[in-house]
Amino acid sequence: MGKSDGIPILDLGPYRAGDAGALETLAAALRHAQENVGFFVIVNHGVPQTRIDAAFESARRFHALPLDAKLALKANEHNIGYLPFKGSTTRSSKVNVNTKPNLNEAFFVKRDLAPDHPDVLAGKRYKAPNLWPAEIALPGFRAQVTAYCDALEALARSLLPLYARALDLPADWFAKAFDFPMYTLRMTHYPPVPEPEIEDNQFAIAPHTDSGFLTLLAQSDIPGLTVRLPDGTWVEPPLIPGSFVVNTGDLAHRWTNERFLSTPHRVIHRTPRDRYAVPFFFDCSYDHVMECVPTCTGPGNPPKYPPTTYPEYQLWFGSRNYAHIAPKAGENMAAG
């Protein structure tokens, strides 16, 4: 497996081809990456470049809409919809006191549920129809975005046996937990910001850790992402066209009793070009209870966190970082 600037590069080709021993070899590389860095880059992952390109183009098309059209789809309590420029301040960071809003705008999409889906009718938090622009305004947008979500869900599912074996578990150990996984696609636009307007301690996205199980980030052609290695050094992932940057989020960190790292990262954008990003956040099924992975605890190493579920943790995380998310009476939140 390759390595650049401290962030490993994992080749999925032999694993996807079913080569003998490829699962165990790749799982060992993933284990090393997750226990020592928290980030890695994957190549030969099987997602067509045309699908990735279409996702970036969809982000460009959405953010080119007039502001009034985007505000008509303003993000709701499920964190679905449009987040205006400077619409969030990252207050959940453990490595930086972030006091200024992020210099980006974003559009959030979750699994495309129908209005009559049982979970929608039950009013479950984070289970709601997406807020789509009219087809006449953005022809083909919904189809392109859902196709990208389908492709990345399939890619994320294909990684689960690697995560299981990396944790010395049977390859199918995560299958039940991810039988109907939650996910979020964030289509982010970083507009150019003149240098005099960039204040101290202000970022395109401030230093933070992701909230979920894993994140898949298609590589942008404009650098900006930097990762904080365990020694405190900030590095850029190797820029490999067509690859995905993958990282562990807080829920995987908790679930593995801190064995897998949830590594801080940030985005600094100081080029005169518009930058776009389409991170895909992948999580277990809504009601699955994440208790400490059995191979991550033992004598002298008790579980560090109580069991939690996706909605409990995401409600805590979302209410810390987004003004449009707040707990309702009767809703449970996990402790950070």
Backbone hydrogen bonds, N-H to C=O, Kabsch-Sander energy under -0.5 kcal/mol:
donor,donor_aa,acceptor,acceptor_aa,energy
2,G,9,I,-1.1
4,S,7,I,-1.6
7,I,4,S,-2.2
9,I,2,G,-3.0
10,L,8,P,-0.5
10,L,41,V,-3.6
12,L,10,L,-0.7
12,L,43,V,-2.6
16,R,12,L,-2.9
17,A,13,G,-2.0
18,G,15,Y,-1.0
19,D,14,P,-2.5
22,A,19,D,-1.9
25,T,21,G,-2.2
26,L,22,A,-2.6
27,A,23,L,-2.4
28,A,24,E,-2.0
29,A,25,T,-1.6
30,L,26,L,-2.5
31,R,27,A,-2.6
32,H,28,A,-2.1
33,A,29,A,-2.2
34,Q,30,L,-2.9
35,E,31,R,-2.4
36,N,32,H,-1.5
37,V,33,A,-2.4
38,G,33,A,-3.3
40,F,246,V,-2.2
41,V,8,P,-2.5
42,I,244,F,-2.7
43,V,10,L,-2.1
51,R,48,P,-0.6
52,I,48,P,-1.6
53,D,49,Q,-3.0
54,A,50,T,-1.9
55,A,51,R,-1.5
56,F,52,I,-1.9
57,E,53,D,-2.4
58,S,54,A,-2.3
59,A,55,A,-2.0
60,R,56,F,-2.2
61,R,57,E,-2.7
62,F,58,S,-2.5
63,H,59,A,-2.3
64,A,60,R,-1.0
65,L,62,F,-1.9
69,A,66,P,-0.6
70,K,66,P,-1.7
71,L,67,L,-3.0
72,A,68,D,-1.3
73,L,70,K,-1.9
74,K,71,L,-1.5
75,A,82,Y,-2.9
76,N,80,I,-1.8
79,N,76,N,-2.2
81,G,108,F,-1.9
82,Y,73,L,-3.1
83,L,106,A,-3.4
86,K,102,N,-0.9
86,K,104,N,-1.2
87,G,84,P,-1.8
87,G,104,N,-0.6
89,T,321,N,-1.1
91,R,89,T,-1.3
98,N,96,N,-1.2
99,T,97,V,-0.6
102,N,88,S,-2.9
103,L,203,F,-2.2
104,N,102,N,-1.7
105,E,189,H,-2.0
106,A,83,L,-2.2
107,F,187,M,-1.4
108,F,81,G,-2.9
109,V,185,L,-2.4
111,R,183,Y,-0.6
113,L,111,R,-1.8
117,H,114,A,-2.1
120,V,117,H,-0.6
121,L,117,H,-2.6
122,A,118,P,-1.7
123,G,120,V,-1.4
124,K,119,D,-2.0
127,K,124,K,-2.0
128,A,126,Y,-0.5
132,W,130,N,-0.9
137,A,134,A,-1.0
138,L,134,A,-2.0
141,F,138,L,-1.9
144,Q,140,G,-2.4
145,V,141,F,-2.6
146,T,142,R,-2.5
147,A,143,A,-1.9
148,Y,144,Q,-1.9
149,C,145,V,-2.3
150,D,146,T,-2.4
151,A,147,A,-2.2
152,L,148,Y,-2.5
153,E,149,C,-2.5
154,A,150,D,-2.1
155,L,151,A,-2.0
156,A,152,L,-2.8
157,R,153,E,-2.6
158,S,154,A,-1.9
159,L,155,L,-0.9
159,L,156,A,-0.9
160,L,156,A,-0.7
160,L,157,R,-1.1
162,L,159,L,-0.7
163,Y,159,L,-1.9
164,A,160,L,-2.5
165,R,161,P,-2.5
166,A,162,L,-2.4
167,L,163,Y,-1.1
167,L,164,A,-0.7
168,D,165,R,-1.8
169,L,164,A,-2.6
173,W,170,P,-2.3
175,A,172,D,-1.5
178,F,174,F,-1.6
179,D,176,K,-1.3
182,M,283,D,-0.6
182,M,284,C,-1.2
184,T,281,F,-2.0
185,L,109,V,-3.1
186,R,184,T,-0.5
186,R,279,P,-2.5
187,M,107,F,-2.8
187,M,185,L,-0.6
188,T,186,R,-0.9
188,T,277,A,-2.9
189,H,105,E,-2.9
190,Y,275,R,-3.5
197,E,194,P,-2.0
198,I,194,P,-0.6
198,I,195,E,-1.5
199,E,197,E,-0.9
202,Q,199,E,-1.5
204,A,267,V,-1.6
205,I,267,V,-1.7
208,H,265,H,-2.0
213,F,282,F,-1.0
214,L,282,F,-1.8
215,T,247,N,-2.1
216,L,280,F,-2.6
217,L,215,T,-0.5
217,L,245,V,-2.7
218,A,216,L,-0.6
219,Q,243,S,-2.2
226,T,266,R,-2.4
227,V,235,V,-3.5
228,R,264,P,-2.6
229,L,227,V,-0.9
229,L,233,T,-3.2
232,G,229,L,-2.8
235,V,227,V,-2.6
235,V,233,T,-0.5
240,I,238,P,-1.1
243,S,240,I,-2.1
244,F,42,I,-1.8
245,V,217,L,-3.0
246,V,40,F,-3.5
247,N,215,T,-1.5
248,T,38,G,-1.7
249,G,213,F,-1.7
250,D,210,D,-2.6
251,L,211,S,-0.8
251,L,212,G,-0.9
252,A,212,G,-1.3
253,H,249,G,-2.0
254,R,250,D,-2.6
255,W,251,L,-2.9
256,T,252,A,-2.2
257,N,254,R,-2.0
258,E,253,H,-3.5
259,R,256,T,-1.7
261,L,34,Q,-2.9
263,T,261,L,-0.7
265,H,208,H,-2.3
266,R,226,T,-2.2
267,V,205,I,-2.4
268,I,224,G,-2.0
270,R,268,I,-0.6
275,R,190,Y,-2.4
277,A,188,T,-1.9
280,F,216,L,-2.4
281,F,184,T,-3.2
281,F,279,P,-0.5
282,F,214,L,-2.9
282,F,280,F,-0.6
283,D,182,M,-2.9
285,S,177,A,-3.2
286,Y,180,F,-0.6
288,H,285,S,-1.1
290,M,288,H,-0.7
290,M,308,T,-3.3
291,E,289,V,-1.1
293,V,255,W,-2.8
296,C,293,V,-2.4
297,T,294,P,-0.8
298,G,301,N,-1.3
301,N,298,G,-2.8
308,T,290,M,-1.1
310,Y,286,Y,-0.5
313,Y,309,T,-2.2
314,Q,310,Y,-2.7
315,L,311,P,-1.9
316,W,312,E,-1.4
317,F,313,Y,-2.7
318,G,314,Q,-3.2
319,S,315,L,-2.1
320,R,316,W,-1.0
320,R,317,F,-0.5
321,N,317,F,-1.2
322,Y,318,G,-2.6
323,A,87,G,-0.5
325,I,322,Y,-1.4
326,A,324,H,-0.5
331,E,328,K,-2.1
334,A,312,E,-1.8
